[in-house]
Amino acid sequence: MAKLTLSVDNRVVSRAKQYAKRRGVSVSQMVEAYLAAVAEPVSPSAGAVPILRSVRGVLKNVDIDEYRKHLVTKYR
């Protein structure tokens, strides 16, 4: 495992330590998790809102034109 030296405001470090302690993790683990998350390859769906990711693919066999007609009728 590599070491990393960071310069961080003392107040931020203090709050981070408190946050980590409440969750039973170390600040190093939190930083590693954050860096792993932001360093992941970007996929087309990476920016999708979690709720949208959860319903993606639900309407695979839907006729889009029928759905558009439904929306037009519904929102007149």
mmCIF file of the N, C-alpha and C atoms, coordinates in Angstrom:
data_MODEL
# 
_entry.id   MODEL 
# 
loop_
_atom_site.group_PDB 
_atom_site.id 
_atom_site.type_symbol 
_atom_site.label_atom_id 
_atom_site.label_alt_id 
_atom_site.label_comp_id 
_atom_site.label_asym_id 
_atom_site.label_entity_id 
_atom_site.label_seq_id 
_atom_site.pdbx_PDB_ins_code 
_atom_site.Cartn_x 
_atom_site.Cartn_y 
_atom_site.Cartn_z 
_atom_site.occupancy 
_atom_site.B_iso_or_equiv 
_atom_site.pdbx_formal_charge 
_atom_site.auth_seq_id 
_atom_site.auth_comp_id 
_atom_site.auth_asym_id 
_atom_site.auth_atom_id 
_atom_site.pdbx_PDB_model_num 
ATOM 1   N N  . MET A 1 1  ? 0.839   -1.175 0.000   1.00 0.00 ? 1  MET A N  1 
ATOM 2   C CA . MET A 1 1  ? 0.000   0.000  0.000   1.00 0.00 ? 1  MET A CA 1 
ATOM 3   C C  . MET A 1 1  ? 0.888   1.244  0.000   1.00 0.00 ? 1  MET A C  1 
ATOM 4   N N  . ALA A 1 2  ? 0.537   2.230  -0.795  1.00 0.00 ? 2  ALA A N  1 
ATOM 5   C CA . ALA A 1 2  ? 1.312   3.466  -0.897  1.00 0.00 ? 2  ALA A CA 1 
ATOM 6   C C  . ALA A 1 2  ? 0.852   4.467  0.150   1.00 0.00 ? 2  ALA A C  1 
ATOM 7   N N  . LYS A 1 3  ? 1.770   5.329  0.560   1.00 0.00 ? 3  LYS A N  1 
ATOM 8   C CA . LYS A 1 3  ? 1.442   6.423  1.470   1.00 0.00 ? 3  LYS A CA 1 
ATOM 9   C C  . LYS A 1 3  ? 1.188   7.668  0.644   1.00 0.00 ? 3  LYS A C  1 
ATOM 10  N N  . LEU A 1 4  ? 0.329   8.534  1.173   1.00 0.00 ? 4  LEU A N  1 
ATOM 11  C CA . LEU A 1 4  ? -0.032  9.769  0.493   1.00 0.00 ? 4  LEU A CA 1 
ATOM 12  C C  . LEU A 1 4  ? -0.069  10.882 1.524   1.00 0.00 ? 4  LEU A C  1 
ATOM 13  N N  . THR A 1 5  ? 0.610   11.970 1.253   1.00 0.00 ? 5  THR A N  1 
ATOM 14  C CA . THR A 1 5  ? 0.611   13.103 2.160   1.00 0.00 ? 5  THR A CA 1 
ATOM 15  C C  . THR A 1 5  ? -0.302  14.185 1.594   1.00 0.00 ? 5  THR A C  1 
ATOM 16  N N  . LEU A 1 6  ? -1.237  14.641 2.416   1.00 0.00 ? 6  LEU A N  1 
ATOM 17  C CA . LEU A 1 6  ? -2.191  15.670 2.000   1.00 0.00 ? 6  LEU A CA 1 
ATOM 18  C C  . LEU A 1 6  ? -2.094  16.870 2.922   1.00 0.00 ? 6  LEU A C  1 
ATOM 19  N N  . SER A 1 7  ? -2.379  18.038 2.393   1.00 0.00 ? 7  SER A N  1 
ATOM 20  C CA . SER A 1 7  ? -2.483  19.244 3.210   1.00 0.00 ? 7  SER A CA 1 
ATOM 21  C C  . SER A 1 7  ? -3.960  19.582 3.314   1.00 0.00 ? 7  SER A C  1 
ATOM 22  N N  . VAL A 1 8  ? -4.497  19.517 4.532   1.00 0.00 ? 8  VAL A N  1 
ATOM 23  C CA . VAL A 1 8  ? -5.926  19.727 4.751   1.00 0.00 ? 8  VAL A CA 1 
ATOM 24  C C  . VAL A 1 8  ? -6.102  20.650 5.948   1.00 0.00 ? 8  VAL A C  1 
ATOM 25  N N  . ASP A 1 9  ? -7.066  21.536 5.873   1.00 0.00 ? 9  ASP A N  1 
ATOM 26  C CA . ASP A 1 9  ? -7.374  22.457 6.960   1.00 0.00 ? 9  ASP A CA 1 
ATOM 27  C C  . ASP A 1 9  ? -7.623  21.674 8.257   1.00 0.00 ? 9  ASP A C  1 
ATOM 28  N N  . ASN A 1 10 ? -7.106  22.173 9.368   1.00 0.00 ? 10 ASN A N  1 
ATOM 29  C CA . ASN A 1 10 ? -7.237  21.489 10.660  1.00 0.00 ? 10 ASN A CA 1 
ATOM 30  C C  . ASN A 1 10 ? -8.694  21.223 11.041  1.00 0.00 ? 10 ASN A C  1 
ATOM 31  N N  . ARG A 1 11 ? -9.570  22.182 10.751  1.00 0.00 ? 11 ARG A N  1 
ATOM 32  C CA . ARG A 1 11 ? -10.990 21.990 11.103  1.00 0.00 ? 11 ARG A CA 1 
ATOM 33  C C  . ARG A 1 11 ? -11.607 20.855 10.298  1.00 0.00 ? 11 ARG A C  1 
ATOM 34  N N  . VAL A 1 12 ? -11.204 20.746 9.039   1.00 0.00 ? 12 VAL A N  1 
ATOM 35  C CA . VAL A 1 12 ? -11.706 19.668 8.191   1.00 0.00 ? 12 VAL A CA 1 
ATOM 36  C C  . VAL A 1 12 ? -11.213 18.323 8.707   1.00 0.00 ? 12 VAL A C  1 
ATOM 37  N N  . VAL A 1 13 ? -9.950  18.266 9.092   1.00 0.00 ? 13 VAL A N  1 
ATOM 38  C CA . VAL A 1 13 ? -9.384  17.026 9.633   1.00 0.00 ? 13 VAL A CA 1 
ATOM 39  C C  . VAL A 1 13 ? -10.130 16.615 10.897  1.00 0.00 ? 13 VAL A C  1 
ATOM 40  N N  . SER A 1 14 ? -10.385 17.574 11.774  1.00 0.00 ? 14 SER A N  1 
ATOM 41  C CA . SER A 1 14 ? -11.086 17.286 13.021  1.00 0.00 ? 14 SER A CA 1 
ATOM 42  C C  . SER A 1 14 ? -12.483 16.733 12.750  1.00 0.00 ? 14 SER A C  1 
ATOM 43  N N  . ARG A 1 15 ? -13.209 17.384 11.864  1.00 0.00 ? 15 ARG A N  1 
ATOM 44  C CA . ARG A 1 15 ? -14.567 16.907 11.533  1.00 0.00 ? 15 ARG A CA 1 
ATOM 45  C C  . ARG A 1 15 ? -14.519 15.550 10.852  1.00 0.00 ? 15 ARG A C  1 
ATOM 46  N N  . ALA A 1 16 ? -13.544 15.338 9.991   1.00 0.00 ? 16 ALA A N  1 
ATOM 47  C CA . ALA A 1 16 ? -13.406 14.050 9.303   1.00 0.00 ? 16 ALA A CA 1 
ATOM 48  C C  . ALA A 1 16 ? -13.132 12.934 10.303  1.00 0.00 ? 16 ALA A C  1 
ATOM 49  N N  . LYS A 1 17 ? -12.286 13.206 11.293  1.00 0.00 ? 17 LYS A N  1 
ATOM 50  C CA . LYS A 1 17 ? -11.983 12.204 12.307  1.00 0.00 ? 17 LYS A CA 1 
ATOM 51  C C  . LYS A 1 17 ? -13.227 11.858 13.125  1.00 0.00 ? 17 LYS A C  1 
ATOM 52  N N  . GLN A 1 18 ? -14.015 12.872 13.475  1.00 0.00 ? 18 GLN A N  1 
ATOM 53  C CA . GLN A 1 18 ? -15.250 12.633 14.217  1.00 0.00 ? 18 GLN A CA 1 
ATOM 54  C C  . GLN A 1 18 ? -16.228 11.802 13.387  1.00 0.00 ? 18 GLN A C  1 
ATOM 55  N N  . TYR A 1 19 ? -16.360 12.170 12.151  1.00 0.00 ? 19 TYR A N  1 
ATOM 56  C CA . TYR A 1 19 ? -17.258 11.453 11.232  1.00 0.00 ? 19 TYR A CA 1 
ATOM 57  C C  . TYR A 1 19 ? -16.814 9.993  11.097  1.00 0.00 ? 19 TYR A C  1 
ATOM 58  N N  . ALA A 1 20 ? -15.525 9.775  10.898  1.00 0.00 ? 20 ALA A N  1 
ATOM 59  C CA . ALA A 1 20 ? -14.995 8.427  10.741  1.00 0.00 ? 20 ALA A CA 1 
ATOM 60  C C  . ALA A 1 20 ? -15.207 7.604  12.013  1.00 0.00 ? 20 ALA A C  1 
ATOM 61  N N  . LYS A 1 21 ? -14.982 8.219  13.151  1.00 0.00 ? 21 LYS A N  1 
ATOM 62  C CA . LYS A 1 21 ? -15.152 7.499  14.417  1.00 0.00 ? 21 LYS A CA 1 
ATOM 63  C C  . LYS A 1 21 ? -16.594 7.059  14.606  1.00 0.00 ? 21 LYS A C  1 
ATOM 64  N N  . ARG A 1 22 ? -17.548 7.939  14.288  1.00 0.00 ? 22 ARG A N  1 
ATOM 65  C CA . ARG A 1 22 ? -18.966 7.583  14.424  1.00 0.00 ? 22 ARG A CA 1 
ATOM 66  C C  . ARG A 1 22 ? -19.336 6.411  13.530  1.00 0.00 ? 22 ARG A C  1 
ATOM 67  N N  . ARG A 1 23 ? -18.647 6.267  12.414  1.00 0.00 ? 23 ARG A N  1 
ATOM 68  C CA . ARG A 1 23 ? -18.960 5.199  11.464  1.00 0.00 ? 23 ARG A CA 1 
ATOM 69  C C  . ARG A 1 23 ? -18.054 3.977  11.595  1.00 0.00 ? 23 ARG A C  1 
ATOM 70  N N  . GLY A 1 24 ? -17.108 4.052  12.508  1.00 0.00 ? 24 GLY A N  1 
ATOM 71  C CA . GLY A 1 24 ? -16.238 2.907  12.751  1.00 0.00 ? 24 GLY A CA 1 
ATOM 72  C C  . GLY A 1 24 ? -15.243 2.631  11.635  1.00 0.00 ? 24 GLY A C  1 
ATOM 73  N N  . VAL A 1 25 ? -14.802 3.695  10.973  1.00 0.00 ? 25 VAL A N  1 
ATOM 74  C CA . VAL A 1 25 ? -13.791 3.557  9.916   1.00 0.00 ? 25 VAL A CA 1 
ATOM 75  C C  . VAL A 1 25 ? -12.679 4.562  10.175  1.00 0.00 ? 25 VAL A C  1 
ATOM 76  N N  . SER A 1 26 ? -11.606 4.445  9.448   1.00 0.00 ? 26 SER A N  1 
ATOM 77  C CA . SER A 1 26 ? -10.520 5.413  9.576   1.00 0.00 ? 26 SER A CA 1 
ATOM 78  C C  . SER A 1 26 ? -10.662 6.482  8.492   1.00 0.00 ? 26 SER A C  1 
ATOM 79  N N  . VAL A 1 27 ? -10.012 7.603  8.722   1.00 0.00 ? 27 VAL A N  1 
ATOM 80  C CA . VAL A 1 27 ? -10.000 8.659  7.715   1.00 0.00 ? 27 VAL A CA 1 
ATOM 81  C C  . VAL A 1 27 ? -9.326  8.134  6.448   1.00 0.00 ? 27 VAL A C  1 
ATOM 82  N N  . SER A 1 28 ? -8.292  7.331  6.620   1.00 0.00 ? 28 SER A N  1 
ATOM 83  C CA . SER A 1 28 ? -7.618  6.746  5.454   1.00 0.00 ? 28 SER A CA 1 
ATOM 84  C C  . SER A 1 28 ? -8.582  5.901  4.625   1.00 0.00 ? 28 SER A C  1 
ATOM 85  N N  . GLN A 1 29 ? -9.424  5.114  5.288   1.00 0.00 ? 29 GLN A N  1 
ATOM 86  C CA . GLN A 1 29 ? -10.404 4.299  4.563   1.00 0.00 ? 29 GLN A CA 1 
ATOM 87  C C  . GLN A 1 29 ? -11.404 5.177  3.820   1.00 0.00 ? 29 GLN A C  1 
ATOM 88  N N  . MET A 1 30 ? -11.807 6.281  4.451   1.00 0.00 ? 30 MET A N  1 
ATOM 89  C CA . MET A 1 30 ? -12.752 7.188  3.783   1.00 0.00 ? 30 MET A CA 1 
ATOM 90  C C  . MET A 1 30 ? -12.112 7.814  2.556   1.00 0.00 ? 30 MET A C  1 
ATOM 91  N N  . VAL A 1 31 ? -10.875 8.277  2.688   1.00 0.00 ? 31 VAL A N  1 
ATOM 92  C CA . VAL A 1 31 ? -10.176 8.897  1.556   1.00 0.00 ? 31 VAL A CA 1 
ATOM 93  C C  . VAL A 1 31 ? -9.980  7.871  0.445   1.00 0.00 ? 31 VAL A C  1 
ATOM 94  N N  . GLU A 1 32 ? -9.591  6.657  0.810   1.00 0.00 ? 32 GLU A N  1 
ATOM 95  C CA . GLU A 1 32 ? -9.397  5.619  -0.204  1.00 0.00 ? 32 GLU A CA 1 
ATOM 96  C C  . GLU A 1 32 ? -10.699 5.315  -0.946  1.00 0.00 ? 32 GLU A C  1 
ATOM 97  N N  . ALA A 1 33 ? -11.805 5.218  -0.209  1.00 0.00 ? 33 ALA A N  1 
ATOM 98  C CA . ALA A 1 33 ? -13.098 4.943  -0.842  1.00 0.00 ? 33 ALA A CA 1 
ATOM 99  C C  . ALA A 1 33 ? -13.483 6.074  -1.791  1.00 0.00 ? 33 ALA A C  1 
ATOM 100 N N  . TYR A 1 34 ? -13.245 7.319  -1.356  1.00 0.00 ? 34 TYR A N  1 
ATOM 101 C CA . TYR A 1 34 ? -13.554 8.465  -2.211  1.00 0.00 ? 34 TYR A CA 1 
ATOM 102 C C  . TYR A 1 34 ? -12.708 8.447  -3.480  1.00 0.00 ? 34 TYR A C  1 
ATOM 103 N N  . LEU A 1 35 ? -11.412 8.244  -3.324  1.00 0.00 ? 35 LEU A N  1 
ATOM 104 C CA . LEU A 1 35 ? -10.524 8.235  -4.486  1.00 0.00 ? 35 LEU A CA 1 
ATOM 105 C C  . LEU A 1 35 ? -10.868 7.085  -5.434  1.00 0.00 ? 35 LEU A C  1 
ATOM 106 N N  . ALA A 1 36 ? -11.220 5.935  -4.882  1.00 0.00 ? 36 ALA A N  1 
ATOM 107 C CA . ALA A 1 36 ? -11.612 4.803  -5.721  1.00 0.00 ? 36 ALA A CA 1 
ATOM 108 C C  . ALA A 1 36 ? -12.877 5.144  -6.511  1.00 0.00 ? 36 ALA A C  1 
ATOM 109 N N  . ALA A 1 37 ? -13.810 5.836  -5.867  1.00 0.00 ? 37 ALA A N  1 
ATOM 110 C CA . ALA A 1 37 ? -15.070 6.190  -6.532  1.00 0.00 ? 37 ALA A CA 1 
ATOM 111 C C  . ALA A 1 37 ? -14.849 7.193  -7.661  1.00 0.00 ? 37 ALA A C  1 
ATOM 112 N N  . VAL A 1 38 ? -14.025 8.201  -7.425  1.00 0.00 ? 38 VAL A N  1 
ATOM 113 C CA . VAL A 1 38 ? -13.828 9.222  -8.461  1.00 0.00 ? 38 VAL A CA 1 
ATOM 114 C C  . VAL A 1 38 ? -12.854 8.782  -9.542  1.00 0.00 ? 38 VAL A C  1 
ATOM 115 N N  . ALA A 1 39 ? -12.078 7.736  -9.279  1.00 0.00 ? 39 ALA A N  1 
ATOM 116 C CA . ALA A 1 39 ? -11.104 7.276  -10.257 1.00 0.00 ? 39 ALA A CA 1 
ATOM 117 C C  . ALA A 1 39 ? -11.646 6.164  -11.150 1.00 0.00 ? 39 ALA A C  1 
ATOM 118 N N  . GLU A 1 40 ? -12.910 5.768  -10.943 1.00 0.00 ? 40 GLU A N  1 
ATOM 119 C CA . GLU A 1 40 ? -13.499 4.715  -11.764 1.00 0.00 ? 40 GLU A CA 1 
ATOM 120 C C  . GLU A 1 40 ? -13.690 5.224  -13.187 1.00 0.00 ? 40 GLU A C  1 
ATOM 121 N N  . PRO A 1 41 ? -13.591 4.334  -14.165 1.00 0.00 ? 41 PRO A N  1 
ATOM 122 C CA . PRO A 1 41 ? -13.842 4.737  -15.551 1.00 0.00 ? 41 PRO A CA 1 
ATOM 123 C C  . PRO A 1 41 ? -15.263 5.288  -15.691 1.00 0.00 ? 41 PRO A C  1 
ATOM 124 N N  . VAL A 1 42 ? -15.384 6.331  -16.467 1.00 0.00 ? 42 VAL A N  1 
ATOM 125 C CA . VAL A 1 42 ? -16.686 6.959  -16.667 1.00 0.00 ? 42 VAL A CA 1 
ATOM 126 C C  . VAL A 1 42 ? -17.466 6.180  -17.715 1.00 0.00 ? 42 VAL A C  1 
ATOM 127 N N  . SER A 1 43 ? -18.675 5.787  -17.337 1.00 0.00 ? 43 SER A N  1 
ATOM 128 C CA . SER A 1 43 ? -19.551 5.110  -18.287 1.00 0.00 ? 43 SER A CA 1 
ATOM 129 C C  . SER A 1 43 ? -20.700 6.050  -18.618 1.00 0.00 ? 43 SER A C  1 
ATOM 130 N N  . PRO A 1 44 ? -21.430 5.805  -19.701 1.00 0.00 ? 44 PRO A N  1 
ATOM 131 C CA . PRO A 1 44 ? -22.535 6.702  -20.067 1.00 0.00 ? 44 PRO A CA 1 
ATOM 132 C C  . PRO A 1 44 ? -23.560 6.868  -18.960 1.00 0.00 ? 44 PRO A C  1 
ATOM 133 N N  . SER A 1 45 ? -23.732 5.849  -18.120 1.00 0.00 ? 45 SER A N  1 
ATOM 134 C CA . SER A 1 45 ? -24.743 5.937  -17.070 1.00 0.00 ? 45 SER A CA 1 
ATOM 135 C C  . SER A 1 45 ? -24.172 6.403  -15.739 1.00 0.00 ? 45 SER A C  1 
ATOM 136 N N  . ALA A 1 46 ? -22.905 6.739  -15.697 1.00 0.00 ? 46 ALA A N  1 
ATOM 137 C CA . ALA A 1 46 ? -22.268 7.092  -14.426 1.00 0.00 ? 46 ALA A CA 1 
ATOM 138 C C  . ALA A 1 46 ? -22.911 8.298  -13.774 1.00 0.00 ? 46 ALA A C  1 
ATOM 139 N N  . GLY A 1 47 ? -23.391 9.242  -14.552 1.00 0.00 ? 47 GLY A N  1 
ATOM 140 C CA . GLY A 1 47 ? -23.980 10.437 -13.977 1.00 0.00 ? 47 GLY A CA 1 
ATOM 141 C C  . GLY A 1 47 ? -25.452 10.305 -13.673 1.00 0.00 ? 47 GLY A C  1 
ATOM 142 N N  . ALA A 1 48 ? -26.038 9.140  -13.941 1.00 0.00 ? 48 ALA A N  1 
ATOM 143 C CA . ALA A 1 48 ? -27.462 8.969  -13.732 1.00 0.00 ? 48 ALA A CA 1 
ATOM 144 C C  . ALA A 1 48 ? -27.800 8.996  -12.241 1.00 0.00 ? 48 ALA A C  1 
ATOM 145 N N  . VAL A 1 49 ? -28.955 9.559  -11.970 1.00 0.00 ? 49 VAL A N  1 
ATOM 146 C CA . VAL A 1 49 ? -29.464 9.595  -10.609 1.00 0.00 ? 49 VAL A CA 1 
ATOM 147 C C  . VAL A 1 49 ? -29.769 8.157  -10.174 1.00 0.00 ? 49 VAL A C  1 
ATOM 148 N N  . PRO A 1 50 ? -29.464 7.784  -8.919  1.00 0.00 ? 50 PRO A N  1 
ATOM 149 C CA . PRO A 1 50 ? -29.678 6.402  -8.488  1.00 0.00 ? 50 PRO A CA 1 
ATOM 150 C C  . PRO A 1 50 ? -31.080 5.859  -8.769  1.00 0.00 ? 50 PRO A C  1 
ATOM 151 N N  . ILE A 1 51 ? -32.102 6.672  -8.572  1.00 0.00 ? 51 ILE A N  1 
ATOM 152 C CA . ILE A 1 51 ? -33.463 6.180  -8.820  1.00 0.00 ? 51 ILE A CA 1 
ATOM 153 C C  . ILE A 1 51 ? -33.659 5.854  -10.299 1.00 0.00 ? 51 ILE A C  1 
ATOM 154 N N  . LEU A 1 52 ? -33.009 6.620  -11.169 1.00 0.00 ? 52 LEU A N  1 
ATOM 155 C CA . LEU A 1 52 ? -33.119 6.330  -12.595 1.00 0.00 ? 52 LEU A CA 1 
ATOM 156 C C  . LEU A 1 52 ? -32.373 5.057  -12.952 1.00 0.00 ? 52 LEU A C  1 
ATOM 157 N N  . ARG A 1 53 ? -31.213 4.846  -12.325 1.00 0.00 ? 53 ARG A N  1 
ATOM 158 C CA . ARG A 1 53 ? -30.478 3.599  -12.564 1.00 0.00 ? 53 ARG A CA 1 
ATOM 159 C C  . ARG A 1 53 ? -31.314 2.403  -12.148 1.00 0.00 ? 53 ARG A C  1 
ATOM 160 N N  . SER A 1 54 ? -32.106 2.558  -11.081 1.00 0.00 ? 54 SER A N  1 
ATOM 161 C CA . SER A 1 54 ? -32.876 1.429  -10.570 1.00 0.00 ? 54 SER A CA 1 
ATOM 162 C C  . SER A 1 54 ? -34.026 1.041  -11.488 1.00 0.00 ? 54 SER A C  1 
ATOM 163 N N  . VAL A 1 55 ? -34.500 1.958  -12.312 1.00 0.00 ? 55 VAL A N  1 
ATOM 164 C CA . VAL A 1 55 ? -35.627 1.632  -13.207 1.00 0.00 ? 55 VAL A CA 1 
ATOM 165 C C  . VAL A 1 55 ? -35.205 1.484  -14.658 1.00 0.00 ? 55 VAL A C  1 
ATOM 166 N N  . ARG A 1 56 ? -33.935 1.680  -14.944 1.00 0.00 ? 56 ARG A N  1 
ATOM 167 C CA . ARG A 1 56 ? -33.457 1.561  -16.312 1.00 0.00 ? 56 ARG A CA 1 
ATOM 168 C C  . ARG A 1 56 ? -33.742 0.162  -16.843 1.00 0.00 ? 56 ARG A C  1 
ATOM 169 N N  . GLY A 1 57 ? -34.307 0.096  -18.036 1.00 0.00 ? 57 GLY A N  1 
ATOM 170 C CA . GLY A 1 57 ? -34.581 -1.188 -18.669 1.00 0.00 ? 57 GLY A CA 1 
ATOM 171 C C  . GLY A 1 57 ? -35.959 -1.735 -18.383 1.00 0.00 ? 57 GLY A C  1 
ATOM 172 N N  . VAL A 1 58 ? -36.735 -1.074 -17.525 1.00 0.00 ? 58 VAL A N  1 
ATOM 173 C CA . VAL A 1 58 ? -38.061 -1.569 -17.170 1.00 0.00 ? 58 VAL A CA 1 
ATOM 174 C C  . VAL A 1 58 ? -38.999 -1.538 -18.381 1.00 0.00 ? 58 VAL A C  1 
ATOM 175 N N  . LEU A 1 59 ? -38.854 -0.569 -19.234 1.00 0.00 ? 59 LEU A N  1 
ATOM 176 C CA . LEU A 1 59 ? -39.770 -0.395 -20.368 1.00 0.00 ? 59 LEU A CA 1 
ATOM 177 C C  . LEU A 1 59 ? -39.148 -0.857 -21.683 1.00 0.00 ? 59 LEU A C  1 
ATOM 178 N N  . LYS A 1 60 ? -38.532 -2.009 -21.687 1.00 0.00 ? 60 LYS A N  1 
ATOM 179 C CA . LYS A 1 60 ? -37.829 -2.481 -22.883 1.00 0.00 ? 60 LYS A CA 1 
ATOM 180 C C  . LYS A 1 60 ? -38.747 -2.721 -24.069 1.00 0.00 ? 60 LYS A C  1 
ATOM 181 N N  . ASN A 1 61 ? -39.935 -3.246 -23.853 1.00 0.00 ? 61 ASN A N  1 
ATOM 182 C CA . ASN A 1 61 ? -40.822 -3.623 -24.952 1.00 0.00 ? 61 ASN A CA 1 
ATOM 183 C C  . ASN A 1 61 ? -41.980 -2.646 -25.136 1.00 0.00 ? 61 ASN A C  1 
ATOM 184 N N  . VAL A 1 62 ? -41.755 -1.391 -24.800 1.00 0.00 ? 62 VAL A N  1 
ATOM 185 C CA . VAL A 1 62 ? -42.805 -0.390 -24.885 1.00 0.00 ? 62 VAL A CA 1 
ATOM 186 C C  . VAL A 1 62 ? -42.739 0.329  -26.224 1.00 0.00 ? 62 VAL A C  1 
ATOM 187 N N  . ASP A 1 63 ? -43.910 0.596  -26.791 1.00 0.00 ? 63 ASP A N  1 
ATOM 188 C CA . ASP A 1 63 ? -44.003 1.367  -28.027 1.00 0.00 ? 63 ASP A CA 1 
ATOM 189 C C  . ASP A 1 63 ? -43.871 2.847  -27.655 1.00 0.00 ? 63 ASP A C  1 
ATOM 190 N N  . ILE A 1 64 ? -42.780 3.464  -28.030 1.00 0.00 ? 64 ILE A N  1 
ATOM 191 C CA . ILE A 1 64 ? -42.502 4.857  -27.663 1.00 0.00 ? 64 ILE A CA 1 
ATOM 192 C C  . ILE A 1 64 ? -43.579 5.797  -28.190 1.00 0.00 ? 64 ILE A C  1 
ATOM 193 N N  . ASP A 1 65 ? -44.059 5.568  -29.414 1.00 0.00 ? 65 ASP A N  1 
ATOM 194 C CA . ASP A 1 65 ? -45.101 6.435  -29.980 1.00 0.00 ? 65 ASP A CA 1 
ATOM 195 C C  . ASP A 1 65 ? -46.380 6.356  -29.160 1.00 0.00 ? 65 ASP A C  1 
ATOM 196 N N  . GLU A 1 66 ? -46.736 5.159  -28.701 1.00 0.00 ? 66 GLU A N  1 
ATOM 197 C CA . GLU A 1 66 ? -47.923 5.006  -27.849 1.00 0.00 ? 66 GLU A CA 1 
ATOM 198 C C  . GLU A 1 66 ? -47.732 5.756  -26.536 1.00 0.00 ? 66 GLU A C  1 
ATOM 199 N N  . TYR A 1 67 ? -46.557 5.686  -25.986 1.00 0.00 ? 67 TYR A N  1 
ATOM 200 C CA . TYR A 1 67 ? -46.284 6.377  -24.731 1.00 0.00 ? 67 TYR A CA 1 
ATOM 201 C C  . TYR A 1 67 ? -46.351 7.888  -24.927 1.00 0.00 ? 67 TYR A C  1 
ATOM 202 N N  . ARG A 1 68 ? -45.830 8.386  -26.040 1.00 0.00 ? 68 ARG A N  1 
ATOM 203 C CA . ARG A 1 68 ? -45.922 9.825  -26.326 1.00 0.00 ? 68 ARG A CA 1 
ATOM 204 C C  . ARG A 1 68 ? -47.371 10.262 -26.450 1.00 0.00 ? 68 ARG A C  1 
ATOM 205 N N  . LYS A 1 69 ? -48.178 9.466  -27.138 1.00 0.00 ? 69 LYS A N  1 
ATOM 206 C CA . LYS A 1 69 ? -49.621 9.781  -27.263 1.00 0.00 ? 69 LYS A CA 1 
ATOM 207 C C  . LYS A 1 69 ? -50.273 9.833  -25.886 1.00 0.00 ? 69 LYS A C  1 
ATOM 208 N N  . HIS A 1 70 ? -49.917 8.868  -25.050 1.00 0.00 ? 70 HIS A N  1 
ATOM 209 C CA . HIS A 1 70 ? -50.452 8.847  -23.682 1.00 0.00 ? 70 HIS A CA 1 
ATOM 210 C C  . HIS A 1 70 ? -50.090 10.127 -22.935 1.00 0.00 ? 70 HIS A C  1 
ATOM 211 N N  . LEU A 1 71 ? -48.834 10.559 -23.042 1.00 0.00 ? 71 LEU A N  1 
ATOM 212 C CA . LEU A 1 71 ? -48.410 11.776 -22.347 1.00 0.00 ? 71 LEU A CA 1 
ATOM 213 C C  . LEU A 1 71 ? -49.122 13.007 -22.869 1.00 0.00 ? 71 LEU A C  1 
ATOM 214 N N  . VAL A 1 72 ? -49.302 13.085 -24.189 1.00 0.00 ? 72 VAL A N  1 
ATOM 215 C CA . VAL A 1 72 ? -50.011 14.229 -24.788 1.00 0.00 ? 72 VAL A CA 1 
ATOM 216 C C  . VAL A 1 72 ? -51.436 14.284 -24.243 1.00 0.00 ? 72 VAL A C  1 
ATOM 217 N N  . THR A 1 73 ? -52.102 13.148 -24.216 1.00 0.00 ? 73 THR A N  1 
ATOM 218 C CA . THR A 1 73 ? -53.469 13.086 -23.723 1.00 0.00 ? 73 THR A CA 1 
ATOM 219 C C  . THR A 1 73 ? -53.513 13.429 -22.232 1.00 0.00 ? 73 THR A C  1 
ATOM 220 N N  . LYS A 1 74 ? -52.614 12.894 -21.474 1.00 0.00 ? 74 LYS A N  1 
ATOM 221 C CA . LYS A 1 74 ? -52.601 13.092 -20.028 1.00 0.00 ? 74 LYS A CA 1 
ATOM 222 C C  . LYS A 1 74 ? -52.360 14.544 -19.641 1.00 0.00 ? 74 LYS A C  1 
ATOM 223 N N  . TYR A 1 75 ? -51.482 15.228 -20.367 1.00 0.00 ? 75 TYR A N  1 
ATOM 224 C CA . TYR A 1 75 ? -51.084 16.581 -19.968 1.00 0.00 ? 75 TYR A CA 1 
ATOM 225 C C  . TYR A 1 75 ? -51.693 17.683 -20.823 1.00 0.00 ? 75 TYR A C  1 
ATOM 226 N N  . ARG A 1 76 ? -52.833 17.435 -21.435 1.00 0.00 ? 76 ARG A N  1 
ATOM 227 C CA . ARG A 1 76 ? -53.538 18.507 -22.178 1.00 0.00 ? 76 ARG A CA 1 
ATOM 228 C C  . ARG A 1 76 ? -54.186 19.457 -21.255 1.00 0.00 ? 76 ARG A C  1 
# 
